[in-house]
Amino acid sequence: MEARKKMDEGQTVDFVAAVIPELNLRLRKTELKKDYKNIVNVISQFAEDVIYAKDWRRFEWVMQVVAYVLERGTSELQIVINGLLPKTFSRFKKACNTIEWSHLEARLPLSIQQLILPEGRND
């Protein structure tokens, strides 16, 4: 069985820009090329903006995209997401009340839940 090729920086930008059109112009800036940290920061900032707008479905979609990129990205991208996402979620949580956050948290993709939820928590 042939191993699936991992998405590099350019493919990640192309994919995210295609499925989240609002990010197309931001992701295509030259300073983002070959910089996973900035790519993930742009996506995270958009997700935070969506939370402040209380657009829960859009936030869920963005998290599905992040989970897909996490699964399909290179090991370098996975390391960046694993390092940045838990910190970003503390900001996301502050933008919601407890009920809203509980709803959003429960609807996150499993790979994202595993990154952000405290160890040993079983719902």
C-alpha positions as CSV (number, residue, x, y, z in Angstrom):
1,M,0.0,0.0,0.0
2,E,1.4,3.4,-1.0
3,A,1.7,6.0,1.8
4,R,-0.3,9.1,1.3
5,K,1.7,12.2,0.5
6,K,1.5,14.9,3.3
7,M,0.3,18.4,2.5
8,D,3.1,20.9,2.4
9,E,2.8,24.7,3.1
10,G,1.6,25.5,-0.4
11,Q,-1.0,22.7,-0.5
12,T,-2.2,23.7,3.0
13,V,-2.7,27.3,1.9
14,D,-4.5,26.2,-1.3
15,F,-6.8,23.8,0.6
16,V,-7.7,26.2,3.4
17,A,-8.2,29.1,1.0
18,A,-10.5,26.9,-1.1
19,V,-12.7,25.8,1.8
20,I,-12.6,29.0,3.8
21,P,-12.8,31.7,1.1
22,E,-12.7,34.5,3.6
23,L,-9.0,33.6,4.3
24,N,-7.9,33.5,0.6
25,L,-6.3,36.9,0.5
26,R,-4.8,36.7,4.0
27,L,-3.2,33.3,3.3
28,R,-1.8,34.3,-0.1
29,K,0.5,37.0,1.4
30,T,4.1,36.4,0.6
31,E,5.2,36.4,4.2
32,L,3.1,33.3,4.9
33,K,4.9,31.2,2.3
34,K,6.8,28.4,4.0
35,D,5.7,29.6,7.5
36,Y,3.3,27.1,9.2
37,K,3.1,29.2,12.3
38,N,1.7,32.2,10.5
39,I,-0.7,30.1,8.5
40,V,-2.1,28.5,11.7
41,N,-2.2,32.0,13.4
42,V,-4.3,33.3,10.5
43,I,-6.7,30.4,10.8
44,S,-6.9,30.8,14.6
45,Q,-7.6,34.5,14.4
46,F,-10.4,33.9,11.9
47,A,-11.9,31.2,14.2
48,E,-11.7,33.7,17.1
49,D,-13.5,36.3,15.0
50,V,-16.2,33.8,14.2
51,I,-16.7,33.0,17.8
52,Y,-17.1,36.7,18.7
53,A,-19.7,36.9,15.9
54,K,-21.5,33.9,17.6
55,D,-21.4,32.0,14.3
56,W,-21.2,28.5,15.8
57,R,-21.7,26.6,12.6
58,R,-18.9,28.5,10.9
59,F,-16.6,27.8,13.9
60,E,-17.4,24.1,13.7
61,W,-16.5,24.2,10.0
62,V,-13.2,25.9,10.7
63,M,-12.4,23.3,13.3
64,Q,-13.2,20.5,10.9
65,V,-10.8,22.1,8.4
66,V,-8.1,22.3,11.1
67,A,-8.7,18.7,12.0
68,Y,-8.3,17.7,8.4
69,V,-5.1,19.7,8.0
70,L,-3.8,18.2,11.2
71,E,-4.4,14.7,9.9
72,R,-3.1,15.4,6.4
73,G,-0.3,17.9,7.1
74,T,3.4,17.3,7.3
75,S,4.9,16.4,10.7
76,E,6.2,20.0,10.9
77,L,2.6,21.4,10.5
78,Q,1.3,18.9,13.1
79,I,3.9,20.1,15.6
80,V,2.9,23.7,15.0
81,I,-0.8,23.0,15.4
82,N,-0.1,20.9,18.5
83,G,1.9,23.8,20.0
84,L,-0.4,26.7,19.1
85,L,-3.9,25.3,19.3
86,P,-4.2,24.6,23.0
87,K,-3.1,28.2,23.7
88,T,-5.5,29.6,21.2
89,F,-8.4,27.7,22.7
90,S,-8.0,29.6,26.0
91,R,-8.8,32.8,24.1
92,F,-11.8,31.0,22.4
93,K,-13.1,29.9,25.7
94,K,-13.0,33.5,27.1
95,A,-15.2,34.7,24.2
96,C,-18.1,32.4,25.2
97,N,-20.2,31.9,28.2
98,T,-20.1,28.4,29.9
99,I,-23.2,27.0,28.0
100,E,-21.9,28.2,24.6
101,W,-18.4,26.8,25.3
102,S,-19.8,23.4,26.4
103,H,-21.8,23.2,23.2
104,L,-18.8,24.0,21.1
105,E,-16.4,21.8,22.9
106,A,-18.7,18.8,22.5
107,R,-18.9,19.4,18.8
108,L,-15.2,19.6,18.1
109,P,-13.6,16.9,16.0
110,L,-12.0,14.2,18.2
111,S,-8.4,15.0,17.2
112,I,-9.0,18.6,18.3
113,Q,-10.6,17.5,21.6
114,Q,-7.6,15.4,22.3
115,L,-5.4,18.4,21.9
116,I,-7.3,20.9,24.1
117,L,-9.1,18.9,26.7
118,P,-7.4,18.3,30.0
119,E,-5.9,14.8,30.5
120,G,-8.1,12.3,32.2
121,R,-11.4,14.0,31.4
122,N,-14.0,11.6,30.4
123,D,-17.5,12.8,29.5
